[in-house]
């Protein structure tokens, strides 16, 4: 494991209005539909936190408040107790919108980090399919 935190950006262009994408992605009931890397089952809402069963085990997630800027940042508290901040943006793009997710290598080997990058890419592709089909 590296002692330096490495960040990489994963993005997906979606042929839809940015607000439509933001509204779908920010609805916590939709997390298990598109964010399999985070939520494998329906989320449990406890105050302003979500408890989800993830591939890593039970994690707690706290999203930033709903906003008009397309910001979907969220903190995930891992089973180890470490909290990872995940910046996510939905921005306008000439073909609709682009969703940009920053993945950080925290408590991950290089192989695990590459797996997380692939998983986020798959999640964003699933988000694209769901939004474009609706």
NORPE-V436106 format. One record per run of one state. SS is the DSSP state (a for helix, b for strand, c for the rest). FROM is the first residue (numbers start at 0). TO is the last residue. Records with the same first field share a line. If there is no record, write none. Layout:
# NORPE-V436106
SS->FROM-TO  FROM-TO
This chain:
# NORPE-V436106
c->0-5  14-16  26-26  34-42  46-47  54-55  63-69  71-72  77-81  86-86  93-94  104-108  133-133
b->6-13  43-45  48-53  56-62  70-70  73-76  82-85  87-92  95-103
a->17-25  27-33  109-132
